[in-house]
């Protein structure tokens, strides 16, 4: 009987974890997505599936790539520039084995900008993807998934003030990530904040156009954040064709932010 239980347990561990965003916290919020502008959406769909093991989801006109802890949403619109040089410099994945991913990336003709030991003491690398989307990989051989969403990284001279703003507005938890003292944890995603020697540009229309937070009740979150002083681009919009409610604003550093309700169903 004991052997049978162990076999069943081993089979359960062998089943891949379903790609999905993290559950909402007690405030009804979780990290939702990173949204990128791309010049060739079909090429990007292949890239994120073949190199990162993502799962394509299409709802009406919206195309998303699902990973554990985050969605990557694609808009077919040639970006006005890469993510470097903007406040949202890059986003990152944790990977179980970095070497074969780097070899596959190079074999496909893409750039590995650098390899280094990261803030948490593991092998890291910066990749430059098509449309100059910058991606960081961090190895974690202990994780169950081959690839999981891990962090977004802001760079601005006012990085400490920006982090405090996100803590105040979204109730995210301050966290020390290895040698990086200025990070916070939202459900499913670390948000890291670093300095920049020069004032970076905003994100709208660049390779990483915006990031997104998912809410169980967007209307209530909208009212609460508006009361805290956030100026939205417009009211909450309900878009049945993609199964989402959405609202946009821009943070004090120039990063565009989307709030959603409905991504949990993707």
VEXPA-580442 format. One line per 10 residues: number of its first residue (from 1); their letters; for each residue x, y, z of C-alpha. Coordinates in steps of 0.25 Angstrom, whole numbers, plus 5000, padded with zeros to 4 digits. Layout:
N
NUM = A = X/Y/Z ~ ...
This chain:
266
1 = XXXXXXXXXX = 5000/5000/5000 ~ 5011/5010/5004 ~ 5018/5007/4990 ~ 5005/5010/4983 ~ 5004/5023/4990 ~ 5018/5027/4987 ~ 5016/5024/4972 ~ 5003/5032/4972 ~ 5011/5044/4979 ~ 5022/5043/4969
11 = XXXXXXXXXX = 5012/5044/4957 ~ 5006/5056/4963 ~ 5019/5063/4964 ~ 5022/5059/4949 ~ 5010/5066/4944 ~ 5014/5080/4939 ~ 5009/5092/4947 ~ 4998/5099/4940 ~ 5002/5113/4935 ~ 4993/5123/4942
21 = XXXXXXXXXX = 4994/5136/4949 ~ 4995/5135/4965 ~ 4982/5136/4973 ~ 4978/5149/4978 ~ 4982/5153/4992 ~ 4973/5158/5003 ~ 4972/5171/4996 ~ 4967/5164/4984 ~ 4979/5168/4975 ~ 4990/5160/4968
31 = XXXXXXXXXX = 5000/5163/4958 ~ 4994/5160/4944 ~ 5003/5163/4932 ~ 5014/5169/4924 ~ 5009/5175/4911 ~ 5019/5177/4899 ~ 5018/5183/4885 ~ 5023/5174/4874 ~ 5025/5176/4859 ~ 5022/5161/4856
41 = XXXXXXXXXX = 5012/5155/4865 ~ 5013/5141/4859 ~ 5028/5141/4861 ~ 5027/5145/4875 ~ 5016/5134/4878 ~ 5026/5124/4873 ~ 5038/5130/4881 ~ 5031/5130/4894 ~ 5026/5116/4892 ~ 5038/5109/4887
51 = XXXXXXXXXX = 5049/5116/4896 ~ 5041/5119/4909 ~ 5030/5108/4908 ~ 5018/5118/4908 ~ 5004/5114/4905 ~ 4997/5123/4895 ~ 4983/5128/4898 ~ 4974/5136/4889 ~ 4962/5143/4893 ~ 4955/5151/4882
61 = XXXXXXXXXX = 4966/5161/4877 ~ 4975/5158/4889 ~ 4987/5149/4889 ~ 4994/5145/4901 ~ 5005/5135/4905 ~ 5003/5128/4919 ~ 5014/5125/4929 ~ 5013/5121/4943 ~ 5011/5134/4951 ~ 5009/5144/4939
71 = XXXXXXXXXX = 5003/5146/4925 ~ 5011/5152/4914 ~ 5001/5160/4905 ~ 5005/5163/4890 ~ 5000/5175/4882 ~ 5004/5175/4867 ~ 5010/5189/4866 ~ 5024/5192/4863 ~ 5030/5199/4876 ~ 5036/5212/4876
81 = XXXXXXXXXX = 5048/5207/4883 ~ 5053/5196/4892 ~ 5051/5194/4906 ~ 5065/5198/4910 ~ 5065/5213/4912 ~ 5051/5213/4918 ~ 5047/5212/4933 ~ 5043/5198/4931 ~ 5056/5192/4926 ~ 5053/5178/4926
91 = XXXXXXXXXX = 5045/5166/4932 ~ 5051/5153/4937 ~ 5048/5138/4938 ~ 5053/5128/4947 ~ 5058/5116/4940 ~ 5062/5102/4945 ~ 5074/5100/4936 ~ 5079/5112/4929 ~ 5090/5106/4920 ~ 5081/5099/4910
101 = XXXXXXXXXX = 5073/5111/4909 ~ 5084/5120/4906 ~ 5090/5110/4895 ~ 5076/5110/4889 ~ 5075/5125/4889 ~ 5089/5126/4882 ~ 5086/5115/4872 ~ 5073/5123/4868 ~ 5082/5135/4865 ~ 5078/5144/4877
111 = XXXXXXXXXX = 5087/5152/4886 ~ 5091/5148/4900 ~ 5096/5162/4905 ~ 5103/5156/4917 ~ 5104/5145/4927 ~ 5107/5147/4942 ~ 5104/5143/4956 ~ 5091/5150/4960 ~ 5087/5157/4972 ~ 5083/5144/4979
121 = XXXXXXXXXX = 5096/5136/4976 ~ 5091/5128/4964 ~ 5095/5128/4949 ~ 5088/5140/4942 ~ 5087/5145/4928 ~ 5081/5156/4920 ~ 5075/5153/4907 ~ 5071/5163/4896 ~ 5059/5158/4888 ~ 5053/5163/4875
131 = XXXXXXXXXX = 5048/5177/4876 ~ 5058/5180/4886 ~ 5051/5173/4898 ~ 5060/5171/4909 ~ 5059/5159/4917 ~ 5066/5154/4929 ~ 5068/5139/4933 ~ 5071/5134/4947 ~ 5075/5119/4949 ~ 5068/5112/4961
141 = XXXXXXXXXX = 5070/5097/4960 ~ 5061/5095/4972 ~ 5048/5100/4965 ~ 5038/5090/4959 ~ 5035/5098/4947 ~ 5044/5099/4935 ~ 5041/5114/4934 ~ 5033/5123/4943 ~ 5030/5138/4943 ~ 5039/5145/4953
151 = XXXXXXXXXX = 5041/5160/4953 ~ 5039/5173/4946 ~ 5051/5183/4948 ~ 5049/5198/4949 ~ 5061/5208/4947 ~ 5060/5222/4951 ~ 5067/5232/4959 ~ 5055/5233/4968 ~ 5055/5218/4970 ~ 5053/5219/4985
161 = XXXXXXXXXX = 5041/5229/4984 ~ 5035/5220/4973 ~ 5036/5208/4982 ~ 5029/5215/4993 ~ 5018/5220/4984 ~ 5015/5205/4980 ~ 5015/5201/4994 ~ 5005/5212/4998 ~ 4996/5210/4986 ~ 4996/5195/4984
171 = XXXXXXXXXX = 5000/5190/4998 ~ 5011/5182/4992 ~ 5021/5176/5002 ~ 5035/5182/5003 ~ 5045/5171/5001 ~ 5060/5169/5000 ~ 5064/5160/4988 ~ 5078/5156/4990 ~ 5087/5168/4989 ~ 5076/5177/4984
181 = XXXXXXXXXX = 5069/5184/4996 ~ 5059/5191/4989 ~ 5049/5181/4984 ~ 5034/5178/4987 ~ 5026/5165/4985 ~ 5013/5166/4979 ~ 5005/5152/4978 ~ 5013/5144/4967 ~ 5023/5155/4964 ~ 5035/5162/4970
191 = XXXXXXXXXX = 5036/5177/4966 ~ 5050/5182/4967 ~ 5055/5196/4967 ~ 5069/5201/4963 ~ 5075/5215/4960 ~ 5078/5221/4947 ~ 5089/5231/4943 ~ 5080/5238/4934 ~ 5065/5240/4934 ~ 5059/5229/4926
201 = XXXXXXXXXX = 5047/5230/4917 ~ 5033/5226/4919 ~ 5028/5213/4914 ~ 5016/5216/4905 ~ 5018/5211/4891 ~ 5032/5205/4894 ~ 5035/5190/4894 ~ 5030/5188/4908 ~ 5018/5197/4907 ~ 5012/5194/4921
211 = XXXXXXXXXX = 5010/5185/4933 ~ 4997/5180/4939 ~ 4990/5177/4952 ~ 4978/5168/4953 ~ 4967/5171/4963 ~ 4955/5162/4967 ~ 4947/5175/4967 ~ 4952/5185/4958 ~ 4941/5196/4960 ~ 4944/5196/4975
221 = XXXXXXXXXX = 4959/5196/4973 ~ 4957/5208/4963 ~ 4950/5216/4973 ~ 4960/5213/4984 ~ 4972/5217/4975 ~ 4965/5229/4970 ~ 4963/5234/4984 ~ 4978/5232/4987 ~ 4981/5242/4976 ~ 4983/5233/4963
231 = XXXXXXXXXX = 4978/5240/4951 ~ 4972/5230/4941 ~ 4972/5231/4926 ~ 4957/5228/4926 ~ 4947/5220/4933 ~ 4946/5205/4935 ~ 4943/5199/4921 ~ 4936/5186/4920 ~ 4941/5178/4907 ~ 4933/5166/4906
241 = XXXXXXXXXX = 4940/5161/4893 ~ 4953/5159/4902 ~ 4946/5156/4915 ~ 4952/5167/4922 ~ 4949/5180/4930 ~ 4961/5189/4928 ~ 4966/5203/4933 ~ 4979/5210/4930 ~ 4988/5221/4937 ~ 5003/5225/4937
251 = XXXXXXXXXX = 5011/5224/4950 ~ 5020/5236/4954 ~ 5032/5230/4947 ~ 5025/5229/4933 ~ 5022/5214/4934 ~ 5008/5211/4928 ~ 5000/5202/4937 ~ 4987/5194/4933 ~ 4977/5189/4943 ~ 4969/5177/4939
261 = XXXXXX = 4958/5168/4944 ~ 4956/5155/4937 ~ 4970/5150/4934 ~ 4968/5139/4945 ~ 4959/5132/4934 ~ 4970/5132/4924
